[in-house]
Amino acid sequence: MTEFTGAQETDDATDRENGPGQRLRICMLTTFYPPYNFGGDGIGVQRLAAAFARRGHSVTVVHDADAFLALNGGIEPAPAASIPGVEVVTLRSKLGIISPILTHQFGRPVVQGRKLRALLGEGFDVTFFHNVSLVGGPVLLREGRGVTLYEAHEHWLVCPTHVLWRYNRELCDARDCVRCVLSYHRPPQLWRSTGLLERELDNVDAFIAKSAFSRDKHHEFGFPREMEVIPYFLPPDTAGADPVTEAPSPHSRPFFLFVGRLERIKGLEDVIPSFAGAEGPDLLIAGDGDYATSLRALAADMPRVHFLGRVPSEQLGSYYHHALALIVPSVCFETFGIIIIEAFRKGTPVIARRLGPFPEIVETADAGLLFENRAELEAAMHELAEFPERREALANAGRRAFAEHWSEEAVMPQYLDLIRRTASAKGEQSIVDALASGGPA
């Protein structure tokens, strides 16, 4: 990991044209990146960087530690393992929290602008923007080199709070952005009313949505550009995906599983009441967050509800595999559902709220059940708990669908094809040749 505190000199040996068979130089920019991340978007960027590197490409990831620390109370995370072929550049400023605040308010990298321009001036073939909300804002988009892509992990392009959760209490179906942002106790972003973002979009060659639902929701809220749909994927399961070799169940009783941050928008308060009483399977809750205290109070007299806290990713596989089903009750508009495909890979059916991208994913796989209310949730749980043959059929469908739609081998060709098509349209023949050579791609 590189702590970037000043301009770097360009190495002539790496600032080169790509000929046939040569690897591409890819720069990925994101606000959050492990270990400086809270959720799925940072992990998704890390998996994508590693997948490009496994295919022989050179990847540089640039992220902002100050943004994470500002939202994490200044607490440094435990170090993360390095990934071969991936250089991580960590931006920091002596101003600390002031740096991301200025980016948030002015829509540009006020403090880190010189450093970012120096980094992006090194001749990258692909500039891949991810969540740039606090690493540079919309003005960062003008600094891209080569083929420029933007991947919408959240709804930041059309929503100041990123989540289309109006007034911090309900689904958003019409704009009232200033009042909504104030309900989150955040200052409004005045640049959003100046056309700045719309002008900077012209600097991006292609935009990526994580689901057809998210693409359509962007357009519904006025996003003016076309978006390709490329889903999240999971890397090869080095722990082994064969259920026969799985460890024994981590819990002594049959259980349903919830995985995620404990926030109001995740909808867990609608699930916990269904586990009142002493009879029936348990509910295991893997995760932590600001809403944990309220949820624990709700479940105080429910012995079938168990809070596990944060569970390391290498241990989650056993919980997934042995669960009767993963319950996904989010009440907001997600862009995807990484935990859903994590469950499918382990042969675990899903019970998901009929909202956002969840129907799209569950129905594509034919590996789960959907619900809209408590009665439907409890009916779905009863079906999977009482009819093992039904659960096994859904489990097998999930494994097959994961391999076909959401494995690294299924999804990475979509990224490479988008880069190839975009480079061809721009006349970037060296990039087309590198991808068509049968070399690293």
N, C-alpha and C positions, 0 to 999 in steps of 0.2 A: 504494500500500500504506500502510495506517495503522498506526502503532505505538501501541497502546492502553495508556496508562499511568494512566488515571483515568476517572471517570464522564464521559459526554458529555451535554450538554443535548439534550433532545428538540426538534426543529424542528417547530413547529405545522404548517408547510406540508407535511410528509411524514407526520405522525401523523394519518391521516385514514381515513375510511371509503372503501371501494372501491365505486364505482358502476359501471353498465354501461360497458364499454369502457375502464375504467381498468386500469392495470397492477397486478399483485400485488407486494407487498413480501415477499421471501423471505430468510430467514436460514438459512445452512448452517453447521453446526458440525462440525469435524473436527480430529483431532490433527495430521495431516500434510496439507500442501497445497504445491504447487510454488511456489518451489524448495525448500521445506522438507519434502521427501518422499523416500521410498526406492523406492516401487514403484507398483503399479497403482491402489491405492485413492485416493491423492492425485490422480493423473491423472484417474481416473474422476470424482471430485468436481469437478475443474476443468472437464472437458468438460461435465458436467451444468450447472454454473453458467453457462458460456458459452452453452449451448443455451437455457436460460431467458432469458438476456439477449437473445439473438437474436430471441426471440419477444416482446420488449417489456417483460419484467418486470424489476423492480429487485432485484438480488441482493447480499447482504452475506455474505461468507465469513469465518468466525472460526476461526483455528487457533492452535496454540501452538508458537512457535519454540523455547522451552526444551526441549520434548520431543525435537524433532529434534536439537538441538545436543547433548543429553545422550547420544544414541545415535550421534552422528557425530563424537565426539571434540572437540566445541566448534568445529568448522570451519564457517565461514559458507559457504553455497552462493553461486554466481553469481546475480545478480538475474534475475528472470523478467519477461517482458513483461507489461504490464497488458492486461486484457480490457475493452473498452467495455461499460459497464453493470454491471460487477462491482466492488464495493468489497471490498478484502481488509483485514481487521483482524488484525494480528499481535500476539498476546499475548506479553509478556516480563515477567520479574520480576528484581529485583535479586538474588533468591535463586538464580537460575539453575536448575541441575539439581534443587535441593531442591524446587522447585515441582511438577514432574511426579512426583517420588518420593512426595510427600505425597498427591497425587491417586491414584496407584496404590495406596497403602496404605490410604487412608481412603475411597475410592470417592466422593469429593466434591472440588470445586475449593477446597481449603483456602486457597490463596494468591489465586487469580484469581476467587473467588466474587463479590465486590462488582462487579468489572468486567463479568463476564458477566451479572449481574442487571441492571446498567445498560443494557447493550447490548440484551438481550432484552426490556426494558421499553419499547421504542420503538414498539410497535404493529405487529409483523409479522403478515402474513396467514398465512404458512406458516413453521413452524420445522422444519428438515430436519436431523435428527441423522445423522451418519455414524459414523466411528470416533471415539468419545468417550472412549476408554480413558484417555488422559492429558490431555485438555483439560478434563475435568470429571467423568468417571466416571458411575455410575448416578444420582447425586443431581442431575446437570445436567438429567436428563429432566424434572424437575418445573418447570423454568423455561420450557418451551415456550409459545408463544403461537399463537392461531389453529389451523389444522390442523397437527397434529404427526405427523411421519413419522420412521421410523428405518430406515436402509438398512444391512444387514449385509454389509459388504465382507469381513469375516473371521468366524471363529466365536467372537468374544470373548463373546458373550452366553451361551455354554455352556462356554467353555474359557479358563482363565486365560492360556494361552500363545497363544491366538488360532488355532492351526493344527491342533489335534487330532492332534499328533505326540507320542506318549507317551514320556516319559523321553528325549526328544531322539533317539530311535532307531527308533520303530515306529509304525504306525497305531494310533490309540486306539479301542478297542472297549468300554472300561469305565472308570469314573472311579477315579482314584487321584491326585487333583489336587495334594495337598500334596507327596507324594513326587515327582511329575512336575515341579512348579515348581522344587523344590530341585535337580533334575537340570539345570535351565537356569541354576542359580546366581542365582535370583531369590527374593526373600522372598515367602512365601505371602500372599494377600489374604484376611485373616480375615473381611472383610465379606461374602465370598461364602457363608459359612456362617450368616449372620444373617437371610437373607430380604430384605436390602436391595434387591437387584436386582429380585427378583420384585415387590416393592411398587411400585417406581418404574416398572415396565412399564405400570402403569395410567394413567400420564400421557401415553402415546403412543397416538395414534389408529390408526395402521396401521404394519405392519412389512413390509419388502421384503427378499426373498432374491434373490440374483443368478442362481440356477438352481434347478430342481426338486430336484436332488440336495442342494444346500445347505439348502433348506427342509426336506427330509425328514431330513437329518442333525441339524438343530436340534431337530426334534421327537423324534428318537431319543434325544437327550441331555437331554430333559425340558423344552424350551422350551414354555411353556404357551399361546402366542398363535398365531393364524393368521398366515400370511405370504403376501403377494402375490409372484409371481415376475416381476421386470422385469430383463432382462439388461443387460449393458453395451452401449454403442454407440460408434461412432466418428463424429466430425464429418465434414462434407464434406471431400473430399480436395483441398485447394487446390493440391497439387503436380501433380494430374492423375492419373487412374486408368487412362488408356488405355495398354495395354502397348506400342502402336506408338511412343508418344512417350517411353518410358522410356529412361534413359541406358544405355550399354553395361554389360555385366556387370562388377561390381567385383572379380571374381576370375577368373583365367585358366583355371581348370579347373572341370568340373562339381562342384557341391557341395550338401550338405545343410546346414541352418541350425538353430542353437539360439539363442534369444533369452531372456535373463532374468538374474536375480541368480545368482551362483555360490554356491549354498548346498547343503548336503547333501540337503535335502528336495526339490531340483529334479531329482535322479536322474540327473545327467549322467554319473556314474561308471559307470552301467550301459550307456551309449552308446559311450563312448570306445573300449573294447576292440574294438568292431566295425570300427574304422578302422585296425587294425594291418595292416602290410604295405604294399607300394608300389602295389598295383593297386586301382583303383576310385575313386569320387568322394571329394572331401575333406569334412571337417566344419569349418564355420566357427562359432565360438562368440562371440556378441556379448553382452558383459556382464562384470561383475566382482563380487567379493564375498569374504566371509571364507574360502570354500572354494577360492579360485582357486589358491593355492599347491599344495594337495593334487592338484587336477585337472591342473595343469601337470606335476607330478611323474609322474602316471599316464601322461600323453601324451608324456613326454620323448623316447621313441624312436619316435614315430609322426609321420612327416613329413606325413601327410595331415590332421593336426589343427592348426588355426590359431586362436589366441586373438586376438580383435580388440580386447578391452577394451570400454569403454563406447562405443557408437556413437550419435551424435546422431540423434534421431528423424527429422529431415529426410533423413538418409542411409539409414535402414533400409529405406525403400521399395524401393530398387534391389536390396538383398540379398534381400528377400522375393521380389520378382518373378523374379529369376534363379535362385533356389534350386530344386533338384529337389523338395524338400519341407521344411517346418518340422517338426522333431522336438520333441515335448513329452513328456518322460519323468518328470514329477514323481511322487514316491512318497508325497506327502501328500494330504490332502483339500483341494483348492483349492475356492473358492466359484464360480469361473468360469474363464475362460482368455482374457484380452484378446488375447494374442499370436495365438491361433487365429483370431479374427475379423480381426486385422490381416493375417494371411496370406491369408485368404479374399478380402479386399478387393483384394489385389494378384494374385489368381489363382494362389495357391500352395497346393497340397494339403498336408495335415497328416498326420503319423504320430504318434499320441498313445497314451500308456499307457491301457489299459482300466481306468480308475480315476476316481473322483470324478465331476465334471461333464463330463469329456472325451467319453465315449461319447454323452451327451445332445447335445452340440454337433455332434460329427462326424457322427452319424447323422441329425440334423435337416438338415444341409447335404448329406449324401451326398457329401462332398468330401474324404474322407481314409480312412486305414486305422488300425486299432487293434492294439495288441500287448500281450502279458502277459510275454513272456520274450525272451531274446536271439535265439532262432531265429525267432520271429515278427517281431521288429524287422528282422532282416537280410532276411527274405523280403519284407517291405514295401518296404525300400529297393531291393532288386533289382527288384521289380515296377515301381517308378516310374522307376528309372534305365534299365531295358532296354526298356520299352514306352512310348514317348512318347505314343502315342495314348491310352493309359490315363491318363497324367498329365494330358493336355490335357482329357479328359472331366471329371476331378475338378476341374481348375482352373476350367472353365466353370461347374460346379455350385457351386463356392465363391463365385464372383462373384454368381451369381443369388441364392444363399441369403443372402449378406451384405446385399444390397439389400432383401430381403424381411424379414429378421429382426433385423439388427443395425446398420443405418444409423440415423442420427439421425432421419430422417423416419419410420422404422418404430417407434422406441422412444419418442420423446418424447410421442406421443399417449397412451401407456400411463401415463406419469407424470401428465399433465394430467387424464386420466380418473380416476385414483385420487384426486387432489386434489379433483376435482369431486364424486365420490361421497362422499368423506369429509366434505367441507364440507356437502353436502346432508343427510347423516345427523346432523350436529351443529347444523343450523339456521343455518349461516353463509351466509345468502342473498347477501350482497354478494360473496362469493368465487364462488359459483355464477354469479351474474350477470356477473361480470367474465370468467369463462371461457366463458360461453355467448353473449357479445355479438358474437362475431366480431371482437373487438378484438385485443389482444395475443396471445391464445391461438390 
